[in-house]
């Protein structure tokens, strides 16, 4: 079976003046997993690879890795070019043009990726970057894109648990916070109060699952706020003091940007950690320095 919108390993089954006919590998189910050769190319599902796509001639039986795409008519073709995105993936792409029926995005192939108007979360401006999900449309028999991510990604996920470390991709900013794609599988929200560092659409960042609400929707934080996270930050501060002669000029009065750059946490979390270490008599605080108690 040929997977449309994916990179396939196919074999040459016929050669023509204009290119090569490629077909899927047919594997025996025996212990050797040998490839079955089908002599008649007409009996197989094939896709054409243009002759100018290859640098050296191919022979029948030769295996190649190709991306199977669709043209404007919905016809399949193979290309040796590697796209920036495959069907089922969600990535950041640049818009290159807009028409009255949709917008086109650069996805690394000669033919730009169409995002129809019905699949746009907002009007697309050429030259700007957007988070795009790619899918195969059965109706048009074409590979299309969408910025309306909720059509394809759910706002809940059974595989996530509170405290999980996840990879996030910011796709929209709202009054509440920043909407994110979690692990390329589901959607979540980082509230403004949890966004202690600057975020922008298209930015990738690590996060932690903060809360899974009763309706299944997911809230994400940029740092661990549980006991394990607090303990880890306190130990990081002690280790940093020990590595720098027992003194640091990064105090609770320091700029949030400086604290984030050094410890990757918010100023509020850093101040709480300092307070806890002070109560434990592990450090001494002054307006201009933090000192490690020996």
Secondary structure as UniProt FT lines:
FT   TURN            4..5
FT   STRAND          7..16
FT   TURN            17..18
FT   STRAND          19..24
FT   TURN            31..32
FT   HELIX           41..43
FT   STRAND          46..50
FT   HELIX           51..53
FT   TURN            60..61
FT   STRAND          63..70
FT   TURN            72..73
FT   STRAND          76..79
FT   TURN            87..88
FT   STRAND          90..98
FT   STRAND          102..106
FT   STRAND          113..116
FT   HELIX           117..119
FT   TURN            126..127
FT   STRAND          129..137
FT   TURN            138..141
FT   STRAND          142..146
FT   HELIX           149..151
FT   TURN            158..159
FT   TURN            162..163
FT   STRAND          165..173
FT   STRAND          177..182
FT   TURN            183..185
FT   STRAND          186..191
FT   HELIX           192..194
FT   TURN            201..202
FT   STRAND          204..212
FT   TURN            214..215
FT   STRAND          217..221
FT   HELIX           227..243
FT   TURN            244..246
FT   STRAND          247..248
FT   TURN            252..253
FT   HELIX           256..263
FT   HELIX           267..279
FT   TURN            280..281
FT   STRAND          283..286
FT   TURN            287..288
FT   STRAND          289..292
//
